[in-house]
Amino acid sequence: MASPAVLAELFRCNPATRGAIVGPHGAGKSTLLEHFKPLLCSPHVSLTLRRSERPFHTVYSALAGCSGGRVLILDGFEQLSTAAAICVCWMVRRRALGLLVSGHRRSLFVPTLIELKPTAELVQRLVVERLAGASHLREADRRRWTDLELLQQWLTQERGSVREVFMRLYDCYEDSCYEDSRLSARCGEQPQGACEQAS
């Protein structure tokens, strides 16, 4: 997968580059765009599109003062209708602008530069990194939450959304904390499990 630095170099060599970052909801498209923007040498306009906020009007207004050499970054390209997407691409080309968009699906109008396909192995690596400093966790919880088979099952159920997998893990953590609190209250002791803070 191309890194933000590689993307930035691509736009540095040709500021009028057009391309898309494609992937399922919660796969990391917006995060990748955020890492890309500080590396971009060209002036840029960055917009997050929402269907409820008249996305074409938002883009049209932003393009009014744009001239060649700038890069237009649109997070949520799928929020535009087909006609609006065609019109935006035409305006970008006419003004000799660069265009980088993110979307859930490949676009007929913007070539795909990166397609994000999160794997259970990637999610497992991210979870292990997040839990590395959590010495207060029970070992049984740590093993369960990094179980590759469980993470694959959740990733499939969430249609590739890493964000939703992490939300499930957070729910598991809260359940574990709640169970610890109940046991501690019953025994009249301080929590000793997942919610115990490392000393």
N, C-alpha and C positions, 0 to 999 in steps of 0.2 A: 504494500500500500504506500502511495506517495505521502511524504511528510509535509507539514505546513511549510517547511523551508524549501522543499522542492517545488511546491505550488507557487511560492513567492518568487522563486527564480524564473519559473515559467512566465509569470506576468511581468517580471523585470525585463526579460528578453523581448517580450511582445506584449505591451500594455493593452492591446486590443484583443487579447485572448478571450475566448468564451468557453465556459465549461461548467459542469455540474458535479456536486457531491451527492451521491444517491445512497439511500439506505432506509431500513425500517424505522418507525417511530422509536425514539429513545436509543438509537444506535451510536450517537456521538457526532452527528453532523454539525450541530450548532457549536459544540465544543471545538471541533476542528476549525470551524470558521473563526472562532474567537482567538485561537492560537495563530491563525494565518494573518489576521489583520495587522498586528504589530510588526510583522516581518515585511509587509508590503511597502515598497519604496514609493509607489505612485500614490497621489491623492485618491481617496476613495469615499464613496457614499455607501453606508451600510444600513439596510432596512430589514426589519422582521415583519413579515406579512401575515395578516390575520383576516380571514374572510369577512368577519363582522365589522371590519374597519375600512371597507372599500379599498382593497389592496391596489387595484389599478390606479385609482386616483392618487394614492400615496406615492406610487412609483412615478407617475406622470408629473406630479408636483416636484419631486426630487430631481427629475431629469431636466426640468425647465432651465436650470442654470448650469448644467454640466456640459463640458467641452472635452475635446480629445485629450487623451493621456490619463483620464480618470478611470477608476474601476468601480463598477456598480456591484454591490454584494447584496443578494436577496436571499434571506433565510425563510424558506417556506414557499418556494416557487409554485408548488401545486395549489396554492390558494388562488392563483390567477386562473381565470377561464381560458379555454383554448384560444379564443380570439384575442384576449388581453395579453397572453403570453407571446403570441405572434407579433402583436403591436409593440410590445416592450423590446423584443429582439430586433425588430425593424428600427426602432428609435435608437437603440444601442449601436447598431451597425452604422446608421446614418451619422451619428455623432462621433464615430471612431472611438467608442468606449470599450473598456474591458468589461466582462460580465462573469461573475461567479455566483452560482445559485446552489441552494440545497433543496432536495425534494425526496419524497418517498419512492418515486418511480422514475425510470429513465424518461427523458423528454425527447420529443421528436425535433425540438427546435434548438436544443443546447447539447453539445456532445458531453458524454460522461467522462470526467477525469478520474474520479474515484468512486468505487462502489463499496460501501461498508457492509460486511457480512460477519457480524459478531459470532464467535464460536464459544462453546462451553469452556474450552481451554483458556480462552482470553478472559472470560468472566471469572473463572477459578483463579487465574493469576491476579486479577484486580482485587478479588475478595481476600486472597492471602496477603496482599500488600496492605489492604485496609486493616486487617486483623493483626498485623505484625506487632504492633505496640500494645495490643489489648491483652495484657498479662492476666487480667482479672477474669477472663472467660473460662468457663468449664471446658475441659479438653473434649468432652463428648459433643458440646455445641460447636466447637471449632471444627471437629471432624465432619459433623453433619453439614455445616454451612459451606464447607469446601468440597463436598462430595460431588464428583464430576457428573455422575448419573443424575443426581437431583438437580444440579444446575442446568444440565441439558434438557431435562423434562420441563423445568420452568421456562427456559429460553424458548423452547418450542411452543409452550402454551401462551407465552407472551409475544409470539411472532417476531422474535429477534430483538425485542426491546430490552437492552441492558438496564435502562432506568427502572423498568417495572420489576426486573429480577431483584435489583437492589431494594426496591420498596418491599418486596416479599421478605427479603432478609431482615430489613428493619422491623417488620411486623414480628418475625420470629424472635428477634432480640428483645422486643418489648414484651412478648409473651413469656420469654425466659425470665426477664426482670420481674414481671408480675408474679410468676410462680415462686421465685425466690423470696419475694416479699411476703407472700402468703405463708410459706413454710417458716420463715423467720418469725412472723407474728404468732404463729401457732406454737412455736417452741420458745418464744421470748428471747430470741437471739438476734444478733446483727446479721444482715444478708451476707451470704458466703459464696454466692454463685455469680451469675453473669453481671449483676449490677454492682458487685463489690468493687470499689475503686482501688487501683493499685497503690500501695503505700510507698 
